[in-house]
Amino acid sequence: MARPRSLVFIIASPIASTFASAAAIAMALTFAVGLQLLAPPAAQAQLKWGSKPEQKAPSAADNAPEKVAEDRASAEAGKAEGQYALGARYLEGKGLGRDYAQARVWLGRAVEQNHAGAEHWLAVMNRKGLGAPVNMAEASRLLLLSANQGNPLAQFDLAEVWASGQAGAVDKEEALRWYRASGSQGSAEALYRAGMLLLNDSAVRKSDSEAYDLLQLSARRGHAKAMYNVSTLLAQGRGVQRDPVAAAKYCRRAAGLGVVEAQYALGLMLLRGEGVLQDRPEGLRWLRQASLAGNAQAKVQLAVAEAEVRGDKNLAEATRQLKQAAQAGDAKARLHLGTLYVSGAGGLPKDPVKAYVWLELAAQGGEAMAAIHREALVKTMSKAELSRAQDQVRALTPQPVE
């Protein structure tokens, strides 16, 4: 018996990395107030009707009366392509008034002739309840038929079904299979989603090297978030040989395309001279841009960096008080202190062992972002560093009494 399927669209999540957004560490600058954690930046807009970002929009000539008449004549002559085109016009209201009943009629006739595009569109209508009640079973049947005929849009949507579980079951391996199929036909978004599954999802057999390859292919097709994630992998040496110079190049491209996490990461690279010539003014400019876009961590790093440039005497005192709060058990202060040790800001050295300790303690205290930062940090640590950090955590963590 076939597993249930439905047509849904889910929103991608960015890779968790050392450069990801986190809680503001304003207490390290103001001695008092910390900003709340911000949710990750909004992902790409929800896809409509199964159309993907890389598809070209139809021109005005496509909806001219003579073209509509041509499609109608073809449909009435029994040609599947004409039936599909006419049904799509009624569905979208392109060249004709929107009429879901007529859309179902003409798409249904094309489906009878095994037209893959019509199968996909009619699956969309059944899933959304357009012109008739929602029929998930029929939507799933049509979607699978279209995907098996090689329709990359249907393949992508089928992957979304399995990834989301809204059809009643989650199967990430099946989602990965259909993302790969759609990506093999050039879908940058499908390549990106497949790469992110391989990189982050415990429900699939992870492969950092394949994830890197798929994300790089997506980046080459202009996918901005893929560029950013390729940058983080190159910076960490995860799934590919570490290459700070290439990481900086990908990061710059993503930053220029408006990826806020990349703007923040590029600012840090320029401030520290990692993979690029050190350029503090430009680094501050990128941090400022990320800060204006709402990146809480960028706001704090910007303030820290500007204080360091000014030689602000209050910076050392701010850091001292942050340490005191962390040592007293404040989970948010521990998170903030850990992120400073990760990046080497606030007058503190870059120290992965201390960073791990404070992030782990913050995670134990309930700070969700601390766990994300910790997992990204682990990818960059040697076995000896990780072992030393874990020993320190055990020494600071109360042990159960038998």
N, C-alpha and C positions, 0 to 999 in steps of 0.2 A: 504493500500500500504506500503510495507516494506521500511524503511528508508535506504538510500544508505550506503554502507560499502566499505571500501578499506583496503588493507593490508599495514600498515605503522609502522614504529618503531620510538618512541620518546625517548628522553634522560631524565633520572630522575634528579630531582633537590634535593639537600640536604635540610634537615629541617633548617629553619631559627632559630637560637638560639643565646644565649648570646655569645657562643663560636665560632660563624661563622666568616669567613674571612671578613675584612672590610678595609677601607682606612688606609694607613699607617699614623701614627701621628709623622712623622719625625720632624715637626716643634717644637714638644715638646722636642726635643733633640738637634736640630741644630739651633733653634731660627729663622728658615727662611723657609725651603722648606718642603712641604708635598708631599708625593707620591700619584699618582693617584689611584683611586679605582681599585681593580683587580676583574675580573670576577670570579665567583665561580669556583673551580677546575673542570677540565673536568670530566664528569660523566662516567659511564661504557661505553665501546665501543658499537657502534651500532650493534645490533644483525643481523646476516646474515642468510638468508633463514629460519628464524623462529626457528633456533636452539638456545637453551637456555644455559646459563653458566653451569648449573648442569648436562647437558648431557655428556656422555662419547663419546670420539672420536672413530670411528671404528678402528679396528686393521688392520695390513697389510694382515692378513689371510682373512679378509672379502672381499678383492679385488683380491684374487688369481684367476687365470683362471678357476680352477675347480668350484669355488663358483659362478663366473659369468655364467658359462655354466649351473649350476644348476638352477640359477634364470631364465635364458632364457628358459630352458626346462619347468619350472613351468609356466612361462608366456604364452608360446605357447600352453600349455595344458589347458589354460583358467582359471588358478587359480589366484584369485584376489591378493593374497599376492605376487606371483611371478611377476605379471604385475606391481604392485606397486614398487617392488624392482628393476626391470629392468628399469622402467621409472625414478626412482630416480638416478640410475647409469648414465643414459644418461644426466640427468639434471646436476649432479655434476661432471661428468667426472671421476667417481670412477670405475676403472676396465675396462672402455670403454672410447672411445673418446667422448667428450661432443657433444651432438646432440639434440638441443631443439625440433626439429620436431619429432624425435623418442620418446623423453621424453613425449611430448604431446600425442602421439599415445598410449603409454602403460599406462600412468597415466589415460588417458581418459577411457580406457577399464576397469581399476580397479574402477574408479568412477562409471561406469555403474553398478558395483556390490556393490556400497555403501561402498567402502573402505575409512575409515576416514582419513588415512594417505595420500592417493592419492588425496582426496578432498583438503587437506591442501596444498600439494605441487603444485597442479594445480592452486589453488587460488594464490599462490605466483607467478607463471608464468604469470597469467593473470594480476596481479597487476603490475608487473615489465615489462610487454611487452616482455617476452622471447619467441621467436619463433613465435610471432604474435603480432599485435598491442595491446596496453593496453586495457583491458576490465574490468573496475571497477565493473560493474554490475555482471558479471560472477564471478569475484574474490570474491565479497561480498556474492553471493549465495553459492558458494562452502565453503567459510570460515564458514558461519553460519551452513551449513550441518555438517561439520566436528566438530565444537564446540558442536553442539547439540548431537553428538555421544560420547562426553566425551573426545575428543582429547585435552589434556592440552596445547599443542602448539597453536592450533587454538583458544582456549579460550583466551590465552594470547594475541594473535595477534588481536582478535576481540575487546578485551579491549583497545588495543592501538588505534584501529580505532575510537572508541567512545571518547577516551580521547583527541585525536589529532584534531578531526574534519576535517581531510583532505578528508573525504568522503562526506563532505557537511554539516555535522551537528555535534555538540558537545553534548554528553550526558554523563556526569560524573557518574551519578547513574548507567547507563548501563555499563560503563567501570568498575565501582566498582564491579558490579555483576559478570562480566566475570573474573576479577582479582581474586575474591574470589574463583570462580570455579576452575581456574587453580592452585591457591595456595592450595586449599584443596587436590590436588593431589601431592603436594610436591614441587611446584616451589617456590624457595626462592625469586626470583625476583618478581613474581606475588604477594606474600605476602607483600614484601617491598612496591611495588607500591600501593597496596590496603591500607596499613597502612598510607602512605604519603598522599593519597587522603583524608582519614578520618581525618587526623591531620591538614591539611593545606588548603584544597580546599573549598571555600565558596559555590561551586555549589553542594556539597553533604551535607547530614545531618551529621555534624561532631560528632565524638565520640572519645574522647581522650582515654577512657578505651579500646575500641575495637582496636584503632590504636596501643596502647601499646601491646596488646595481639598478633596482627598480626606481628608487628615488632619484638617482642621477638621470635616468631616462626621462622621468617626469620633469625634472628641472630643465633638461634640454628642450622640452616642449614648452617651456615658459612658466611652469607652475612655481609660483613664488614661495609657498610654504615648503615645497620639496627642496628648493634651493637652500632654504634655511636649515633644513634637517640634514642635507648633504654636508653643509658647513659644520654642523655640530659633530657629525660622524668623523669628518676629516680632522677636526680639532682634537677629538678624543682618541683617534686611532681605533675606532670601533667598526669592524667589518671591512676595514681598508687601512692601508699604511698611513700612519699619522702624517699630516701635511699641513702645517699652520698657514703656509702661504696660500695654498689652494682653498683652505677653509675661509680665509679672509676674503678671497675673491668671490666665492659663492655668497658669503655673508653680505658683502657690499651690494651684490646684485639684488638679493632679497630685501635688503634695507631700502634700496632705491625704489623697489616696487611696493613699499608700504608695510612690510611685515614688521610689526612693532618689536617683537622679540629679537629680530635681526638687527634693528636699529640700536637696541640696548647692547647686544653682544658686540656689534661693531664699535660702539663707543668704548667699551672696555678694551677691545683689541688695540685700538688706537692709543688709548691712555697708557697701556702697558707695553706697546710695541710688539705684540704677538702676531707674527705673520705679515706685519706691515711695519713701515717706518713709524716710529713713535711720533704722534702728532696730537699733543694734548688739546689744542684749540678745536681741531676737528672732532676729536673724541668727545669733548664737552658738547659740541654742536649736535652730535648724534644722540647723546644721552638726553639732551634738552628736547630733541624732537620726540624721542620715545616717551619722555616724561609728559609732554604736552598731549600725547596720544592716550595717556592714562595708565602707563606702566608704573606701578607703585615702586618697584625695586629701582627703576631708572631714576625716579625722583630722589630717592635716598642716595644712590651712587653719585648722582649729579651734585647733590649738596655736599657729600663727602669730598668728591674730587675738587670742587670749587673751594672748599675750606682748606684742603691741602695746598692748592695753588696759592691761596692767600696767606698760608702759614698761620691759619687760625689757631690761636692758643686754646680755644674751647674744645677743639677736636679731641685732644688726648683725654680731657676730663669727661667728655661725652662717652668715649669708648670705655673708660674706667667704670663709669656708672652702669653701662650696659653689661659689663662683665659681672659686676656686683649683683645685678638683677638676675642674670643667668645662673650664677652660683647659688643664689637664694632659691632657685627652683622655678622661676618664671619661664614657662614654655615658649612664649612668644619672644622673649629676650634671647632664649637659647637658639631659636630659629634665626633671628637676626644676626646674632654673633657668629653662628655657623656660616651664613652666607657671606659675611665679611671675610672670614678666613678662607673661603673658597676663592674669592676674587682678589684678595689682598688689598682691601680698601680700609678706610677709616683709620689709617696709621698702623694697621696690623699687617703682619707678614702673610704671604700666601702659604697656608699650612693645611694640607689635606687631612692629616691625622686629627688635628684640633677641630677642623671643620666637621669631620665625620662624627666625632664625639658629641659635639653640641647639637648637630642635626639629629643624631640618633636619640639623644635625651629629649629633644623637642618633640620628636615623633612619638616617643613613649608618653609624652605629656598631652598628646591629642592634636598636635599641629600637623594637619594633613600635608601641607606643602613641604614640611621638613622631610617627610619620607620620599617625596619626589626628588628633592635636591640631593638627598643622600644616595638614592639609587643612581642618579646621573654621576655623582662624584665617584662612586665605587668603580665605575668604568674606567676612570683615569688613574686609579691607585695601583701601586704594586702590591703583591701578596704580603710583603713584609710590612708595608704601611697599613694595610687593612688589618692584619693580625695585631699590630701594635695598637691601633685605634680600638679594636674590639676588646682587647685586654683592658684598656683604660675605661671603656664603658662598663665592663663587668665590675671593675673596682669601684665605680661611682654609683652603681645600681644596687639597691638593697636586695639581698638574696632571701628567698623563702626559708623559713625555719621549720625543720621537720619535727 
